[in-house]
Amino acid sequence: MKKVLVATEKPFAPVAVDGIKNVLDEAGYTMILLEKYTSVDELKEVAASADAMIIRSDQASREVIESAPNLKIVVRAGAGYDNIDLTACNDHGVVAMNTPGQNSNAVAELAFGMMIYALRNGFNGTSGSELRGKKIGIHAYGNVGKYVALIAKGFGMDVYGFDPFVSKEDMKKDGVIALDSVEELYKTCKFVSLHIPANDKTKKSINYQLLSLLPKGGMLVNTARKEVIHEDDLMKIMQDRSDFKYLSDIAPDCLGEFQSKYPGRFVFTAKKMGAQTSEANINAGIAAAQQIVNFFEKGDETFRVNK
């Protein structure tokens, strides 16, 4: 009987746990639930007997993977997977997966929630501005980007996109104007919604040169990863452009400097909140469980992220 560890320092909602258990029960698998653990040693001890593992923002580090000799697959319930040591997975024959698309709408809605909050000056009673008729650029047109485009069209915005891996024809079908370069995107759009992954090519790629292209009143909305931002350059643009605002669902390392120098020009959520809705929570957890079953029963590796 396969043992599936659900290891979540930040637990799934109870209804999501029930859904995961139902999927695993139907397959004849055993679910091991580890919630609110406080140490890596605790995780390693429980992982030792697991054939599969579901995590959220938890670290599937090399030492965790090496502590689980029976482990064949680890699934991150969410889109990002930089918390999985892919090299360690490769070294030990472990398949790593994510669950793309399951929290996309939640992330997109949060991006607009932050934009509206910033445009209305934190609802402090002063006059703000509207989204309608403004230009929004979508930097990376994946699952989240598609929802951003859909919502933006509902607000009456002009929608632009840049993604070298997505055809212009596909964007055009969604009513999105595809641009030829990332520089053109930033130069054209007052608002840019950022959805690139964090990897060796993208880390610190959002730099001063790029941000300086934004029109007057420019606003960068980052619901991707903080690692893609060049923080020294971010602070320089904050200093040089009093019209620029930065919104993110994860605070930068230089949070204190933002708070002391630039009140009213940023919005940061208390923690990474893009996927923090009950719907996304349920969808991603159940999808992770189903992917594990499909992997063992059918050899399905559709959402594999390591090679």
N, C-alpha and C positions, 0 to 999 in steps of 0.2 A: 504494500500500500504506500503510495506516494505521500510524503509529508511536505506541506507547504507552509512556510513561515511567513506570517504577516507581521513585519517588524516596523512599527510606527511610533517614533518618539512623540510626534503630534498625531494622535489617533484619528482614524477614519470616523465618520459619523456612525452611530450604532446601526442605522438602516443600511449603510454601505457594508459594514462588517457582516450583517445578516445576508446581504446579497452575495458577497464573496463566498461565505460559507455554503450557501445554497448551490452555487456553481460547483464548488469542490466536492460537496456531498454527493451530488448527482454523478460525478465522475468516480466516486469511490475513494477520494483522497481525504487525508486528515489535515485539518487546519490547526496550526499552532499560532496562537495570538500573543504577541509581545508588544505591549503598549506602555508609553511613558517611561521607558527604560532610562537609566541615568549614566550608564557607562558602556564602553566598547566591550569590556569583558563580559558583561551581561548579554550583549548581543551575540558575541562569539560562542558563548556557552550554549545558547539556544539554537544557533545556526548549525552547530556541530552535527545534528541529526537530520537537517533539512535537505530535501531533494530540489526544492524550489523556494524562491523568496520574493515577496512583494514588499517594496519600500515606497516611501514618499520622498521627503527631503533627507532621509537618512543616508549615511555614508556607507556604501558598499565598497569599502576600502580593501586593499590587498590583504591586510591581516584578517579582515572578516571573511573574505573569500577563501583564504587559505585555512581558516578554522573549520570550513564546511566541506569535508572530503566527498560527500555525496551530492553536492550542489551541481545541478545541470543548467539551471536558468535563474536569472534574477530580472524582475520586471519593475521598472520605475513607473508608478502610477502617476503619469503626467507627461508633459512633452519634453522637458529638459532632462538630460541624463549625465550631466557633468559630475554628479555625485556617485557615479559608478566608475570604478577603476577598470577601464576597458582592457588595458594591457594585462592586468592580473587575470581578468576573465579569459583572455586569449591563452595565457600561459597555462591555465588549468581547465581548458575546454568547457568553459561556462558561456552559455548564450546570454547576452544582455539585450533587453528590449525596453522600449518606452510605450506609452499609449497615446500616440498623436491624435489630436482632434477632440479628445474627450473633455478638455477644459477650455477649449478655444473661445467659446462664446463668453464664458465667465471672464477671461482675460480681456477680451475686447470691450465688454461692458465696463469693466473697471477703468480702462483707458479713457473712456468718455466721461465716466464719473469724475475722474481727476481733472480732466480738461474743463468741464463745466464748473467745478469747484474753484479752479484757478481763475477762469474767466470772470466769475462772479465775486472775485476777491474774497474767497472764503466765506461768502454769505454774511459779510460784515455790515451790510446795509448801504454800502456805496454802489454807485452805478458801475456795471461791468459791460461785457459785450457778448455777442452771440456767435454760434458756430455757423449758422446758415449763410451761404454765399462765400464762405472761406475755403481756401485750398488746403487739403490735407494730403500728406505724402506717406505712403506705406512702405517702409524700408524692410523688405523681405515679405513676399506674398505667399505665405504658407497658410496653414489652417486658421491661425489667429488673424492673419492679414485679410483673409476673405471675409471674416465676420466684421472686422473693422470697416471694410469697404461697404458692406451691407448696411451697417448702422449709420455710417457717414452719409450714404445716399438718403437715408431716412431723414437726416438732419438738413438735407438740402445743400450739402457740401460738394465741392468739386474734388474728385478723388483721383490721385496720381499714385503710381507705384513704380518701384524698381526692384527687380530680382533677376539676376543673370541666369537663374535656373528655371524660370517660368516664362513661357512664350508670351509675346505681346498679344497674340490672338486670344489666349485664355483670359488675360486680364481684360481685354476689350469686351469679351462676352459678359463680364461682370460689371461693365460700365466704368472701368478703370482706365485712365490714360497712362500707358506704359512709357516710361522715359528711358533714355539710352545710358544714363550714368547716374551714379549715386550723387555726384556733385550737382547735376541738373535737378535732381529731386529736392535737395536741400535749398537750392537757389530759388526754386519755384514756389515752394509751399511754406506757409506760415506755421503750420503744425506738421510735425513729423512723428509718426508712431513707429517705434522701433521693435522689430521682432526677429533679429538675427540671433543665431545660436552663439554660444561662447566656445570658440575653438582657437587653435594656434593662429589662424588667419584673421580672426575677428576681434580678438582680445585687444583692448585699447585702440581699436580702429576708429571710434567716434572721437575725433580729435578737434583741436582748435580750428584748423583749416576748414574742416567740414562744417562745424557749427557756425563759423563766422559767415558762411554763405546764406544763412537763414534771413529772410526779410525782417524788417522792423517789427518788433512784437513777437518774434519767433519763439516757439515753444517745442521742446523735445519731450516726448512721452516715452519712457522706457519701462516696458513690462517684460523685457527680455532678461538680461543678466547684468549685474553691475560691472562685471569684468570686461564688458565690451566698451565701457567708457574710459577714456584717458582722463583720470581725475584731475591731474595737474592742469591739463588743458581746459577741463570743465570749469575749474576755479578761475582760470584766466579769462574765459569768455564771460563768466559771471561778473568779473571785475571790469572788463572792458565794455560790456554791453548791458547797460542798466535796463534795457527793454527785454532781455532774454529771460525765460523761465524754464526750469527743469522739473519735470514731474516723474516720479518713479514709485513702483511698489516695493522697492527695496532701497533703503537709505545708503548713500555712499559712505566710504570710510571717513570722509571729511565732513560728516554731519554737523559737528560742532561749529565749524567755520560757516556753514550755511546758516545755522541758527543765529550766530552772533552778527554776521555781516549782511545777510540777504533776506531778512524777514519779508514775507509776502511774495517772494519770487520763486518759491518752490512748494511742492506737495510731495510728502513721503508718507507711505502707510507704515503702520507700526511694525509690520513684518511682511514677508513675501506673501501677497494676498491675491495674486492673479487667479489662482484656482480655488480660493476659499469661498465656495458656495456649496450648498448641500447637493445641488444637481451635479456639479463637476466632481465633487467628492464621491458620489455614488457611481457615476459613469466610469471614472478612471479606475476605481477599485474593482468593479465588476469586470471591466474590460481586461484588466491585468490577470484576474483569475481565469477568464476564458482563454486568454492567450497561452497561459501555462497549460491548461488542459489540451488545447489544440496542438501545442508543441509536443507533448508527450504522446498523445493519441494519434496525431496525424503527421507529425514531423513539420508542422507549419512554423516557419521562421519569418513570416511576413514583416514583422516590426523589429527585426534584429538590427542593432546599431553597432555591433562589433563584427569584425571580419575574421 
